[in-house]
Amino acid sequence: MKPSPAPPLIRADELAHELAGPRPDRIAPILLDVRWSLAGSDEPGFVAGHLPGARFLDLDRHLAGAAGPGGRHPLPPAESLQAALRALGLTDQSPVVVYDGGSGLSAARAWWVLRWSGLARVRVLDGGLPAWLADPARPTESGLAAPPAAGSVTVRPGAMPTVTVQEVDRAIGSGIDAQGAADHPVLLDVRAAARYRGEVEPLDPVAGHIPGAVNLPIGELMRPDGTYRPAAEIATVLQAVGLTDGTPAIASCGSGVTACQLVLAAELVGRRAALYPGSYSQWCALGRPVATGAGRPGAEV
């Protein structure tokens, strides 16, 4: 029987309790360290120190395909993802906890890709490695451990909703920016406000945003320490940008990584957002029309 999806977050104290010792009614989670930044995956940081027993998961090699027409971080091919997860020892039943360097960005991408691949028991360590290190009594280790026994997980893509660039086109054409139209999806762009407005663009060839997209900078859903805001506060923020009960949502960002944090936050309040994996990097690379400025009233939080 396929396990039910796990709650998306786990606190550091809860994880410490789960790792404290074996119990006959509980399987210890597999820990995946997915530290990453725009400079690349941080395997040297993992080698220098990580949670006991953690295994390193490379976002660029394992959680994304090659950059190209699909954007800067398209979804990984199922075969290569399956090989990577089996090399990490995962099975279809494995409980998994992913963590990063504290921003939550790459951990959310790992959570989303593993859930999309069919794994259900996946959680994010809220606050990442800094949350674990906040208690000096919690142990860490360094170096590279021996590879685990090969797993048997089967990747079955599609367990999390996605939209294509064509579907975004259709959503825009159907009136995506019509206020109060609950049957039209809300396209949420979680990039920083200056990038959304087109004032700066450090990564993509054209500055601006997808026409009709509503700006919701991801920091509005996070605390300064990288943990997620309480569910009630997240619900209020989402309502302010038009995501009310029954309103479909599309999550986008620069290349489909940060948008996974929005999907996770929406799940915390019982809502589901479909990921646009190509996001703005695919949109502008394909020569689609681009808007600049603040967008429609109420488009920024």
C-alpha positions in Angstrom: 0.0 0.0 0.0 1.3 3.4 -0.9 1.9 5.6 2.2 0.0 8.8 2.7 2.0 12.0 2.1 3.9 13.2 5.1 3.4 16.8 6.4 6.0 18.9 4.5 8.0 20.2 7.4 9.8 18.8 10.4 11.4 20.9 13.2 15.0 20.3 14.3 13.9 19.1 17.7 11.5 16.7 16.2 14.1 15.3 13.9 16.6 14.9 16.7 13.9 12.9 18.6 13.4 10.6 15.5 17.1 10.0 15.2 17.7 9.4 18.9 17.4 5.7 18.7 15.6 2.8 16.9 12.1 1.9 17.7 10.1 -1.1 16.4 7.3 1.1 15.2 9.4 3.7 13.4 11.9 3.7 10.5 14.6 6.4 10.9 14.4 8.8 8.0 17.1 9.0 5.3 18.7 12.4 5.5 19.6 14.2 2.2 21.8 17.3 2.3 21.0 19.4 -0.7 23.0 22.6 0.0 23.1 24.8 -3.1 23.4 28.4 -4.3 23.5 30.2 -7.6 27.2 29.4 -7.6 26.4 25.7 -7.7 25.9 22.7 -5.4 27.9 22.9 -2.1 29.4 19.4 -1.8 32.5 20.9 -0.1 30.3 22.3 2.6 28.7 18.8 3.1 32.2 17.2 3.4 33.1 19.8 6.0 30.1 19.0 8.2 26.7 17.5 8.0 24.0 15.8 10.0 25.0 12.3 11.1 24.4 9.8 8.3 23.3 12.3 5.7 23.9 11.7 2.0 24.6 14.5 -0.5 22.0 15.2 -3.2 23.3 17.5 -6.0 20.6 19.9 -7.2 22.2 20.6 -10.6 23.0 17.0 -11.4 20.1 15.1 -9.8 17.2 17.5 -9.4 17.3 19.2 -12.8 18.0 18.4 -16.4 20.3 20.2 -18.8 19.6 23.9 -19.3 18.1 24.7 -22.7 14.6 25.3 -24.2 13.0 24.0 -21.0 14.7 26.7 -18.9 17.7 26.9 -16.6 16.5 24.1 -14.3 14.1 21.9 -16.3 12.8 18.7 -14.6 15.2 15.8 -14.5 14.7 12.8 -16.8 13.0 10.1 -14.9 15.7 7.5 -15.7 18.6 9.6 -14.4 16.6 10.7 -11.3 15.8 7.1 -10.5 19.5 6.1 -10.8 20.5 8.9 -8.5 17.9 8.0 -5.9 18.7 4.3 -6.0 22.4 5.2 -5.5 21.3 7.0 -2.3 19.6 3.9 -1.0 16.0 5.0 -1.5 13.1 2.6 -1.8 9.4 3.4 -2.6 8.7 3.3 1.1 11.6 5.4 2.4 10.9 8.2 4.8 13.1 11.1 3.8 14.2 14.4 5.3 15.9 17.0 3.1 17.7 20.0 4.3 19.9 22.9 2.9 22.0 25.7 4.2 19.1 27.6 5.7 17.2 29.4 3.0 14.9 26.5 2.3 15.2 27.1 -1.4 17.0 24.0 -2.5 15.4 21.8 0.1 12.0 22.8 -1.2 13.1 21.8 -4.7 14.3 18.4 -3.4 11.0 17.9 -1.6 9.0 18.8 -4.7 11.0 16.6 -7.1 10.9 13.6 -4.7 7.1 14.1 -4.3 6.7 14.5 -8.0 8.6 11.3 -8.6 6.1 9.4 -6.4 7.7 9.3 -3.0 5.2 10.3 -0.3 7.1 10.4 3.0 9.3 13.4 2.3 9.8 16.3 4.7 11.9 19.5 4.8 14.0 20.3 7.9 12.5 23.8 8.7 15.4 26.2 8.9 17.9 23.7 7.5 21.3 23.1 8.9 21.4 26.3 11.0 18.3 25.1 12.8 20.0 21.9 13.6 23.2 23.6 14.8 21.2 26.0 17.0 21.5 23.4 19.8 25.3 22.6 20.3 24.4 19.3 21.8 23.2 18.0 18.4 25.9 16.0 16.7 27.4 16.5 13.2 30.0 14.5 11.2 32.4 15.3 8.4 33.8 13.5 5.4 32.3 11.2 2.9 30.7 8.0 4.2 30.7 4.7 2.3 28.0 4.5 -0.3 24.8 2.9 1.1 23.3 -0.3 -0.3 21.5 0.4 -3.5 17.8 1.2 -3.3 14.9 0.0 -5.4 12.8 3.1 -5.8 10.8 3.5 -9.0 10.4 7.0 -10.2 6.9 7.6 -11.5 6.7 11.3 -12.6 3.5 13.2 -12.2 2.5 12.9 -8.5 2.7 16.7 -8.2 0.9 19.0 -10.7 2.8 21.0 -13.3 1.9 23.3 -16.2 3.6 23.7 -19.5 4.3 27.0 -21.3 1.4 26.3 -23.5 -0.9 26.0 -20.5 0.4 29.3 -19.2 -0.3 30.8 -22.6 -3.9 29.6 -22.4 -4.3 30.8 -18.8 -3.2 34.3 -19.8 -5.6 34.2 -22.7 -8.5 33.2 -20.5 -8.0 36.2 -18.3 -5.5 35.2 -15.7 -5.3 38.8 -14.3 -9.0 39.3 -14.0 -9.6 40.2 -10.4 -12.3 38.2 -8.6 -12.5 35.5 -11.3 -12.2 32.4 -9.1 -12.3 30.0 -12.1 -9.1 31.5 -13.6 -5.8 30.5 -12.2 -3.6 33.0 -10.4 0.0 33.0 -11.8 2.3 33.8 -8.9 5.9 35.0 -9.5 8.0 34.6 -6.3 11.1 36.5 -7.5 12.2 39.6 -5.8 10.1 42.7 -6.6 12.9 44.4 -8.5 13.4 41.5 -10.8 9.6 41.2 -11.3 9.4 44.8 -12.3 12.3 44.5 -14.7 14.6 46.9 -12.9 17.4 44.3 -12.6 17.9 40.9 -14.2 21.1 39.1 -13.2 20.4 35.7 -14.8 18.0 35.8 -17.8 18.5 37.7 -21.1 15.4 39.8 -20.8 14.2 41.7 -17.7 10.5 41.7 -16.6 7.8 39.2 -15.9 5.2 37.0 -17.6 2.2 39.3 -18.5 -0.6 38.9 -15.9 1.7 37.4 -13.2 1.2 38.5 -9.7 4.3 39.2 -7.6 4.7 37.4 -4.3 8.3 37.7 -3.2 9.1 34.4 -1.4 10.4 36.3 1.6 6.8 37.2 2.4 6.2 33.5 3.3 9.4 33.1 5.3 10.8 34.2 8.6 14.2 36.0 8.7 15.8 32.8 10.0 14.7 30.8 6.9 11.8 29.0 8.6 8.3 29.1 7.2 5.8 31.6 8.7 2.9 30.1 10.7 0.1 28.7 8.6 -2.4 31.4 9.5 0.0 34.1 8.3 0.8 32.2 5.1 -3.0 31.9 4.4 -3.4 35.7 4.9 -0.5 36.5 2.5 -1.9 34.1 -0.1 -5.4 35.6 0.2 -4.0 39.1 -0.4 -2.7 38.1 -3.8 -5.9 36.4 -4.9 -5.3 32.8 -3.8 -8.6 32.1 -2.0 -10.4 28.8 -1.5 -11.1 27.2 -4.8 -8.8 29.4 -6.8 -6.3 27.4 -8.9 -2.7 28.7 -8.7 0.4 28.4 -10.8 3.8 28.9 -9.0 6.7 30.4 -11.0 10.0 32.0 -10.4 13.2 32.4 -12.4 13.8 28.7 -13.2 11.4 26.6 -11.2 13.5 26.3 -8.0 12.3 29.0 -5.6 8.7 28.4 -6.8 8.8 25.1 -5.0 8.8 27.0 -1.7 5.5 28.5 -2.7 4.1 25.1 -3.5 5.2 23.8 -0.1 3.8 26.9 1.7 0.5 26.5 0.0 0.4 22.8 1.1 0.9 24.0 4.7 -2.5 25.7 4.5 -4.3 23.0 2.6 -4.0 24.4 -0.9 -2.2 23.1 -4.0 -0.3 25.1 -6.5 0.9 23.7 -9.8 4.5 24.3 -10.6 5.6 25.9 -13.9 9.0 24.2 -14.1 10.4 26.4 -16.9 9.3 29.6 -15.2 10.5 32.9 -16.5 13.8 31.5 -17.8 11.9 29.4 -20.3 9.3 32.1 -21.0 11.7 34.8 -22.1 14.1 32.3 -23.8 11.2 31.3 -26.1 10.6 34.9 -27.0 7.2 35.2 -25.3 5.9 38.7 -24.5 7.3 40.3 -21.4 5.8 42.9 -19.1 7.6 45.4 -16.8 6.5 47.6 -14.0 4.5 46.8 -10.9 1.7 44.9 -12.7 -1.9 45.2 -11.8 -3.0 46.8 -8.5 -2.4 44.5 -5.6 0.2 42.6 -7.5 2.9 43.1 -4.9 2.9 42.2 -1.2 
